[in-house]
Amino acid sequence: MKYRYISTAILASLLATLAQAQSTASSPRLVISIAIDQLRTDYLEQYASLYSTDGFKRLLSEGNVFTDGSYPFTPIDRASAVATLSTGTTPHYHGISALRWLDRKTLRPISCVDDKQYAGVYTLSNHSPQHLLTSTLGDELKISTQGKAIVYGIAPFSDAAILSAGHAADGALWIDEQNGSWCSSNYYFRSVPKWFNEFAVTNKYKGYQLSSGVNTAVTDMALECIIKSQMGTDEATDLLTLTYYAGADEKLTKRQDIYLGLDRDLGRLIKTVETSLGKSHVLFVISGTAYTLDDNSDYGKYRIPTGTFYINRTANLMNVYLSAIYGQAHYVEGYYAHQIYLNHKLLEEKRLSLNEILDRCEEFLMQNAGVRDVYTIRRLMTSADSHTEKIHHGYNTVNCGDILIEVAPGWNIQNEETHETYQHRASMAMFPIIFYGSGVKACRIAIPVSADRIVPTIAKAIRIRAPNACSAAPFDEVAP
């Protein structure tokens, strides 16, 4: 009788092993996640008749296409969007609220990837993912494979490369703004890989102008990385994150040329990788960043309401206003973009109520021309209306100000001291989310979907846990 139980146990063990082997075998060997900065569905469709058969046409006809992608927070820029695409959560948790913000310690603007602890590789810039507060898809993939998975992030910009790669990646690679060289940080490279050293020395992107050529440079580096790092050649799933550029400056490159160039580069990437690894072993994911950098300079010409809100003047006047009430002092510690930072230490010394000060500031700011609304930190933490909730999702207590100013559509916020302009747009740039490749069936879904669901969908496809702050559900429609 005992031998019968032993046989049953052995059979059960064999079946479990077989099931595990089948599960592993069905996972893609390589995931290529592509964020296209400023991609728009309407422009993508406008040039559809001009595309080749290997790029956008293939993705749109053979992929699982969600036509109306969006983000669950506002405001959105490249850094906050890319961080969400890699973590599956919002700036409230992952910490990347913008490309730059005011450092409360130094009262100076810093980049979201600045870190003086680490020297640059072929660049004078010092960068790391220290400000990214949660794990990424690449981090979780490294953990689940005990470091066997190969993870790289490649982009024209340091922020996109680093935020998409994460903390545990093998490397984040980008183009240096000063010399046009491919570069990185010794946060990732204690010893620079020979293949990267050779490629960086012999392949410089001449003239750091954001044109269709920069996407070709990213594609060249991506293929070099896949081949030389032997990505997708074993059973452990590897991850490559890429960032392309779809913005346009008519003085440099026309929008049509940008999209046709993107089509060629995507086609070359897909065809080369599929030929090398096989379509069944590669999962491509394409998404956008849900914003565009448009110029509002013609609004006044056509009598459309517009104007400029001067953040430096307003902050100084607000400090005078508070001084008249509570005594002469520096109540406003700093300001940047559309945010104002209060002097918390001073308020504590004077034993002033933060809530009372915030109410005074809100009342003062709402009287200024061009101000549509004012969001204090207290309002963001207590209000439940849908618009305020989206702003709350985009707010992080570590790096954001105490007061956020929303100007009217068509208005700009300008700092006369630094000559920086912050543009506000209430409209959203819709973009597609496309899954193509390993086991994905062709499908077109025309309902609004949120970009934070991309990461859990990929995690489910490669059978690992989602990043540690990701609470969004995967897309049920995607089943690679």
Steps between C-alpha positions, in 0.01 A plus 500: 500500500779741588656449152170608348514828694863549399410451134215748532732752660760449227233539230372819662856633517561420133177668396590809700846508341349461153249777566778728621712422193207574268432826685863608470518397135198712412648821645666735250877492513526872433265787581560827316301781661499819291383840622459751218528850647211726385343229282143589401231274359370766261841565344571126484181451299557809283806348329370140489497479119875576488623228737699193396373147562748424780442790742178663618286309249615167640453612860153637436378204290658211693517641851260540790427872468341723762431821308440738792777486757527750786662551842324514838677819611577857396710691404695263276845532349755256359657402832179446693351299212806277449524436875136389502559273199782326691342484846128464431412775748471879524743776612329502840678168560793477258616855577568631148258791478686683220823525304626757751393637836629722780728329749378616842850462651684720252203695355642427156329317212625145447441231241293198598809281444772723647739326740850638569608170655549339160732607220391496140625260235586707188313794656561767762148454641445315827188286498329206672145379577521613866183715475294207365338377821346167392610189313467473123409212271870448429578491874237233563624301200854506642371382838284221359786362286763547773685744280506280188272726295669767287341845539593816308340841448587703187381853418610833353456649850662410833172517692315262269788250483549486877135507608405225255801284594457527877729424791624149425551523122818401320512845346325823403633655179429845356643768271703776667357845421844660478707268284243273335668187640321201639555507874394357836572516873736294711198430720445225242850451363784434740668344201381625160402213266735469207219508244360825642844659511563415134156616387511827696841591359408433137134610495429861597172671439611823332317812608263442790188608317186299559421380152420168334872423509498460877255208469731330253783540751285334770415213264868447412594485869206272580601244238863518608396444862277203415767330288807567713324432833337186352157607615218251444730202445413294809192406704531798740292790366701817426369857489597788272330837550528759223389861470437656161409860418190615309501873574565735211647843438402615152825703483706181539288200406144480375257284695439279197871424476510410870216247465632349177844472658346330804324258268827405332686455829225292658481287186876441502499417870208257477623326185857459628400368842234264367742362241758439771281368784167410342169681541376254763791588730466882500233724651489862381309763700456851357351797684516881518548775758164681467627855459629728227716812513305743284573867445218735603665807344226542234210515749518876542526551124166325452338669801492177700524567876861469615744660739803455723495438874828605664576259781794703638299823529203320655710312756674822607170687532353211698793520741434874544133419565584242767759732656234771537286258698751296701809723510796549267662166404568263209183290501549389139808281490505444125305453178541293186279448194142520636587421862571708811697366797434643849757541778384229743780566749399866526134410549597265783719765665217753481249235608280578203239256377592354160131464414436866576797608286382278214153655517651849483719405205211344312286809552784726379586291192141465379486877453777493239418521128533173314467279809237234442544311826734456796578163659654500846650190654206484741245512219682226308494272804132553584304570179325210326393653167639328192717786368663568836557126538700493175714790624545314831623192310758723329612658828785374716562644845879453472562731204184701429412843637236588758292688242429412136367767267281410203481776242230536239533302175720688254695677774866445585682520832833679473790557737667826396809423708582173323313573172327161532144456377252242620217431260160383623260300284175359630459279191647151481690341212349156443740225397477129417619213718608206284599144595654302214687172469522196726152342503313831460188487285402787271231714660391865503341646814358853482441571869703728730769306690762605754874464435573377854343167395780428252755385759274250679399361159865439406572358845213255457623402153851419626370352827664726756352725766419861413712784645450568871273807466298374204134447588349524150341193341648345184312514171287187473487543123874438466589135545845416358 
